[in-house]
Amino acid sequence: MKNKFLYITAFVSILAASCGKELDEVNINPNATENAQPDYLLTAAIKNTADAYWGTTNNMNSSLLFAQHWAKVQYTEEDRFIYSNSSFISLWSTLYSQSITGFNKIIEIGNTTANPNYRGVALTLRSWSFLLLTDAYGDIPYSQAGKLDEFITPAYDKQKDVYFGLLEDLKNAKNALDPAGKAITGDIIYGGNIGKWKKFTNSLRLRIALRIADREPAKAKQVLDEIKADGDQYISDNTDIAQLIYQISPQQNPVSAQFDTRDDYRISKTIVDKLFSLNDPRLPVYASRTQTATPEEYVGLPNGLTNSEASNLGFAKTSKPGTYFLAPQSPAVIFSYAELLFDRAEAAARGLTTENAADLYKQGIIASLKQFGVSDAAANAYLAQASVQYDAANYKKSIGEQKWLALFGQGLEAWAERRRLDYPQLTASVNTVLNGQIPVRFIYPGTEQSLNGQSYKNAVASQGADLLTTKLWFDIN
């Protein structure tokens, strides 16, 4: 795996899409292989996608702030929601030009080499990439994306159509995956274990079913009924977690790399206060002790401070994220067992399944505590508290708050779920610039206006103004 990481840079150029046959011929490198190797392509595409998902621009400097998992202790403009149309280029450009293009190439290779497992894995990861995009921006190029021979200026699909299309793609991916089929290499998530890939694929289907459940409950139930009828499994324990476990420098976790050279972030006061109020044993995992001794030991930083306010609180008397998250080999978690259990609990609470919502909620908490190394004794004590009990009368609050805690560090997913469930109820700082609102979407990259202008205009006319405060289709409350 480590060697694969080291060769990633050499193969990134393979992922770039051609602008046409003639340009392809002019740009052929006589010193490079003409046949892309799926193992190297898969390693590179996974790594590039995980870096974008877990990195500074899309996680630390935006979604983790919106979810109030983290706060900024210096250069606090982003924590006050001061962004431009160049602020959110990274997710768009990386996922379209590298991730989706790379996964499309692997799908093609899987078809031509009669190895459907490459196709199924790449289709699953491509679906996850599109899901990240639509959750963040709303309407996006989907059906015409990555087809440069046909569509230089791809149209934007409505978010509903993207979700529906991804559900079909994931169903096809699940059907392509065969644990008894040909082996794959280059898989730095599950090490070629196709059974685990099938579980992850079905878990993504459940995630999307819940994304659409407020708008399309019948479709959401249909998806879950199909999974049950096929006898398919979901992620079933913490060993099934979909995650990229990083290596040591220079292939370390992006959070680790950021803190190696900078010191811009602290854990948010919002989540520290919640962890304290619940006597939550994850507090010393999520937060580091203050460098200067304080009575509390763990001190969160309020979101949305001005630079001078943050400076007055100081670096040494506020807590960095926990060392678990700052370690070079800390994983970028894509889908946890805890999330899966909370999703199943919600599906049951909505009447989409006949499972026991309260029991699944409890299992979800236990899975999260175990994920972060909490002892059985501490877990049992935590679950015995009245403040942690499941409230069937307000399942969105119970599940939403515990899922928010369990998703710590997964900024994009935590932000999406808070928008969807409306819990926890967060308050924006008076210093923010959106009249008390918290961003509910990313702004489209400014390059779309210049390079894909008409499609961009059509999307804005359909979805609403290209603002941080324009609600997306799935976000109905």
Salt bridges, closest charged atoms under 4 A:
ASP39 OD2 - LYS4 NZ 3.84
ASP51 OD2 - LYS47 NZ 2.65
GLU77 OE2 - ARG80 NH2 3.62
GLU78 OE1 - LYS72 NZ 3.20
GLU108 OE2 - LYS105 NZ 3.35
ASP135 OD2 - ARG211 NH2 2.78
ASP169 OD2 - ARG126 NH2 3.59
ASP214 OD1 - ARG350 NH1 2.97
ASP214 OD2 - LYS396 NZ 3.62
GLU216 OE2 - LYS160 NZ 3.20
ASP225 OD2 - LYS221 NZ 2.93
GLU226 OE1 - LYS171 NZ 3.68
GLU226 OE1 - ARG205 NH2 3.69
ASP230 OD2 - LYS174 NZ 3.19
ASP232 OD2 - LYS174 NZ 3.13
ASP240 OD1 - LYS196 NZ 2.63
ASP240 OD2 - LYS199 NZ 2.99
ASP263 OD1 - ARG266 NH1 2.68
ASP264 OD2 - ARG262 NE 2.72
ASP273 OD2 - LYS269 NZ 2.59
ASP280 OD2 - ARG282 NH2 2.79
GLU297 OE2 - ARG289 NE 2.88
GLU339 OE2 - ARG207 NE 2.89
ASP343 OD1 - LYS403 NZ 2.46
GLU346 OE2 - ARG350 NE 2.77
GLU346 OE2 - ARG420 NH1 2.63
GLU355 OE2 - ARG344 NH2 2.52
ASP376 OD1 - LYS370 NZ 1.78
GLU401 OE1 - LYS274 NZ 3.18
GLU401 OE1 - LYS397 NZ 3.45
GLU413 OE1 - ARG207 NH1 3.36
GLU413 OE1 - ARG211 NH2 2.90
GLU417 OE1 - ARG211 NH1 2.81
GLU417 OE2 - LYS403 NZ 2.55
GLU417 OE1 - ARG420 NE 2.86
ASP466 OD1 - ARG441 NH1 2.76
ASP475 OD1 - LYS471 NZ 3.95
